[in-house]
Amino acid sequence: MDVRQSRRLVAVVILLLAATILACGLSGGGQPAASKPTIIISAPLTGTRVDVGQVVNVESTATDAQGVTKVELWADGQLYREDAPPSPQATYTVVQPWQAIAPGNHTLTVRAYNASGLVSDLASVVIEVVEPGAQATPMEVAVTTPTP
């Protein structure tokens, strides 16, 4: 192999390596792709039963590598309140009080925003609001005794 062929071979190998690095996104000079934040509701649990007038503390935790900038609480599809940390945080736990003013099932939903402006998927729970002193409807259970 002469010098000329060696140079061509080296040039081809370098071009292939450069193309591979670019195709894999390993250039090292760019920012990582932004992803949306995640959020969970740790309280209350779906199915929680509360009295009309009771304050329900909705506790949620949002996480994001870019930093969480805001958490919204929605009640039955209406924005109820929003809270924000003093500066973007990788993990932000917030307690947002909501007052149950009408009986029935109510959907409480939270969503988080990050420093890139991306929005999390929704996290929701459904709670039951009842008049004070309301009794739970007992379930009927049929018990049969086997006969020998």
CORSUL-V67092 format. One record per residue. N is the residue number from 0. RES is the residue in one small letter. SS is DSSP state (alpha for helix, beta for strand, coil for the rest). PHI is phi in whole degrees, -180 to 180 (NA if undefined). D_FIRST is the distance of its C-alpha to the first C-alpha in whole Angstrom. Layout:
# CORSUL-V67092
((N/RES/SS/PHI/D_FIRST) (N/RES/SS/PHI/D_FIRST))
This chain:
# CORSUL-V67092
((0/m/coil/NA/0) (1/d/coil/-88/4) (2/v/alpha/-62/7) (3/r/alpha/-64/8) (4/q/alpha/-68/6) (5/s/alpha/-63/7) (6/r/alpha/-64/10) (7/r/alpha/-64/11) (8/l/alpha/-62/10) (9/v/alpha/-63/13) (10/a/alpha/-63/15) (11/v/alpha/-65/15) (12/v/alpha/-62/16) (13/i/alpha/-63/18) (14/l/alpha/-63/20) (15/l/alpha/-65/21) (16/l/alpha/-63/22) (17/a/alpha/-63/24) (18/a/alpha/-64/26) (19/t/alpha/-64/26) (20/i/alpha/-62/28) (21/l/alpha/-66/30) (22/a/alpha/-66/31) (23/c/alpha/-87/32) (24/g/coil/73/34) (25/l/coil/-101/33) (26/s/coil/-66/33) (27/g/coil/80/35) (28/g/coil/-94/37) (29/g/coil/-97/39) (30/q/coil/-82/43) (31/p/coil/-65/43) (32/a/coil/-61/45) (33/a/coil/-71/48) (34/s/coil/-124/50) (35/k/coil/-77/54) (36/p/coil/-70/56) (37/t/beta/-118/58) (38/i/beta/-148/62) (39/i/beta/-133/64) (40/i/beta/-104/68) (41/s/beta/-96/69) (42/a/beta/-158/73) (43/p/coil/-78/75) (44/l/coil/-87/74) (45/t/coil/-58/74) (46/g/coil/93/78) (47/t/coil/-60/79) (48/r/beta/-114/83) (49/v/beta/-134/85) (50/d/beta/-84/88) (51/v/coil/-55/89) (52/g/coil/92/89) (53/q/coil/-74/86) (54/v/beta/-89/83) (55/v/beta/-107/80) (56/n/beta/-90/77) (57/v/beta/-91/74) (58/e/beta/-104/71) (59/s/beta/-135/68) (60/t/beta/-129/64) (61/a/beta/-112/62) (62/t/beta/-133/58) (63/d/beta/-168/55) (64/a/beta/-65/52) (65/q/beta/-77/53) (66/g/beta/110/57) (67/v/beta/-78/60) (68/t/beta/-111/62) (69/k/beta/-165/65) (70/v/beta/-127/66) (71/e/beta/-104/69) (72/l/beta/-113/72) (73/w/beta/-114/73) (74/a/beta/-122/76) (75/d/coil/52/76) (76/g/coil/82/74) (77/q/beta/-115/75) (78/l/beta/-63/74) (79/y/beta/-100/76) (80/r/beta/-166/74) (81/e/beta/-138/71) (82/d/beta/-133/70) (83/a/coil/-138/67) (84/p/coil/-72/66) (85/p/coil/-60/67) (86/s/coil/-147/63) (87/p/coil/-54/60) (88/q/beta/-127/60) (89/a/beta/-64/57) (90/t/beta/-130/60) (91/y/beta/-133/63) (92/t/beta/-105/66) (93/v/beta/-138/70) (94/v/beta/-111/73) (95/q/beta/-118/74) (96/p/beta/-73/78) (97/w/beta/-134/79) (98/q/beta/-101/83) (99/a/coil/-80/84) (100/i/coil/-108/87) (101/a/coil/-138/87) (102/p/coil/-67/87) (103/g/beta/124/85) (104/n/beta/-85/81) (105/h/beta/-130/79) (106/t/beta/-100/75) (107/l/beta/-106/74) (108/t/beta/-129/70) (109/v/beta/-123/68) (110/r/beta/-149/65) (111/a/beta/-117/62) (112/y/beta/-120/61) (113/n/beta/-114/58) (114/a/coil/-64/57) (115/s/coil/-88/54) (116/g/coil/85/57) (117/l/coil/-81/56) (118/v/beta/-115/59) (119/s/coil/-72/59) (120/d/coil/-68/60) (121/l/coil/-80/64) (122/a/beta/-122/66) (123/s/beta/-136/69) (124/v/beta/-134/72) (125/v/beta/-116/75) (126/i/beta/-118/79) (127/e/beta/-107/82) (128/v/beta/-107/85) (129/v/beta/-126/88) (130/e/coil/-65/92) (131/p/coil/-55/93) (132/g/coil/83/95) (133/a/coil/-65/93) (134/q/coil/-95/93) (135/a/coil/-69/90) (136/t/coil/-75/91) (137/p/coil/-69/91) (138/m/coil/-83/89) (139/e/coil/-89/91) (140/v/coil/-121/90) (141/a/coil/-87/91) (142/v/coil/-114/92) (143/t/coil/-115/93) (144/t/coil/-100/94) (145/p/coil/-67/93) (146/t/coil/-99/96) (147/p/coil/-72/96))
